[in-house]
């Protein structure tokens, strides 16, 4: 099923989570070896491609895009199947990671939010467009008043993919079972 399957997005989310963790671990190692150096989070890729925040920001952003695609795929599966388990799984995901979609929206539409014209002013992101990484203790992506714990978001998304994938397989097995 490719990009219409929860398992596709699960793998993508896990890959991006691993990349964020790899970048964070590399930065921590570098910081331990050279505590007198400080990284400039606004510097992007310029200082050091392997140990700077730029790659982690890109990977975090791509992970939120993949999480949003997973949500969209799951909503479509619910529309087609009517399976209440899928809707419940989506609700549990939204409760576990309420700001994931909003952070992704601000990053995707940063031009509108930067000029205070974002579609959702209640997010507290109007006038903000530059994402920040924080680590307390796990990596989080922040923009304006919004923050999403990246590891919690990935874990919740993997759980969503597993639950919806199983519910979809059950639906397909009923729909495509030949009548005898």
N, C-alpha and C positions, 0 to 999 in steps of 0.2 A: 504493500500500500504506500510505501515511501512517505512523503511529507503529509499524508493524510492519516498516518498511523501514530498513535501515542508512543509506540516504541521508538519510532524515528526521532521524535522530539526528546524523548527520555535520553537517548544516546547523545544527542546534541547538547542537551543541558548538562549531562554528566561530563562531557568533554570540556565545556566552557568552565564548569565548576573546577575541574582539575587544573585547567590553565590558570584560573585566578589563584588557586592554592599554590601552584608551582611558582608563579610570579611573587606571591606574598612570601613564600619560604625563601626564595632567592634574595628578595629585598632584605628580609630579616637577617640572613646569613651575611650579606654585604654590610649591613648596618652593625652587626656584632663585630665584624673584622675591622671596620673603620667607623667607630662611633663619633669621630670628630666631623665626619661628612654629613651633610643633611641634604636630603632629596627635596627638590621643589616640585610639589604635586602639580603645579600649573605648567611645568616644563614639558609635559608630554613625552615624546620620544627623544628629545634632543640630547640629554645628558648621557644616558646609558640605556641602550635598547633592552638589555637583559634585566636590569635592576631598577628601572624607573617605574613610575606609576602609569605611564602611557599605555603599555600593553595590558596591564590589569584593568584599566578603565575600559579599553576596547573589549576585552573578554567579558567583563561584567555587563557591559551594554548588550553585547551579542547574546549573553545568557538570558537577559530579560526579554529580548526579542524572541528567543526560542521558547521561553516560558509563555509569552503571549500567544505564539502560534499554537502551542499545546492547548492552551485554554480555548482558542477558537476551534480547533479540531474537536475537542471534547464537547463543546456546545453543539457543533453540527451533529455529532454522534447522538447526543441527547435528542435533538430535533427529529432525527431519522428514526431512532429506536423508541423514544418515549420512556426509556429506562430510568426509573427514579434513582437508582444507585449512582448513575452518572451525574445527575443534578446534585445529589447529596455530596458527592466527591468534589464537585466544583464549588459548592458552598463551603465545605471544609477547607478547601485550598484558599478561597478568598478570605476566610476568617483567620487562617494561619499566617497569611502574607498579604495583608490588606493594601499595602502601598506598592506592590510590585508593578501593577499595571500603570499606576499614576507616575511612578519614576520613569518607566519606559516611555510613557506618553510625553513627558517633559523632554526627555532626551531626543525622541523622534521629532518633536515639534519645537525644538529649542528656540527657533527664530520667533515664533509667536509668544512663547513665555518670556523671552528676553525683552520683548517690547511690550510686556504686560497685556498681551492679547490672547493668552492661552484660553482654551475652551473651558477649563475647570479652575476658576479662581479660588475655590475653596481648598485647593491643595496647598496653598501657601507658597507656590512656586512662581508666582507672577514676578517678573523682573529678575528671575534667576535662570541661568542656563548652563553654568559651568558645574559639572558634577565633581564631587569630592569623594575620595575613598577614606574610610575611617576603619580602625581596627580596635575593637573594644569588647572582647578580644578577637572576635571573628571579623572578616572583611564585610563592610557594609558600603553601599553606594548611596550617596546623599546628594540632594539637589533642593535648594530652598529649605522648606521645613520638612521635606519628605526624606525618608530613609528606608532602605530595605536591606535586611541582613541577607547576604548572598548565599551563605551556606544553608540557612533555614529555608530560603526560597527554593533552592535547588532540591533540598530534601522533600519539601512539600510537593514540588512539581513531579518528582520521581514517584511519590506515593500516588498522586493524581493519575499519572500515566499508567501505573500498574493497575489501579482500580478500574479505570475506564477501559483499558485494554481487555481486562478479564470480562467486564460487562459487555463489551462489544463482541468479543468472541462468543459469548453465550447467545447474544442476539443473532449473530450470523449463523450459528449452528441450528437455531430454530427456524430462521427464515429459509435457509437452504437445505433443510432436511427433506428428502423426497417423501412424498405421501405414498403410502403403500396400500 
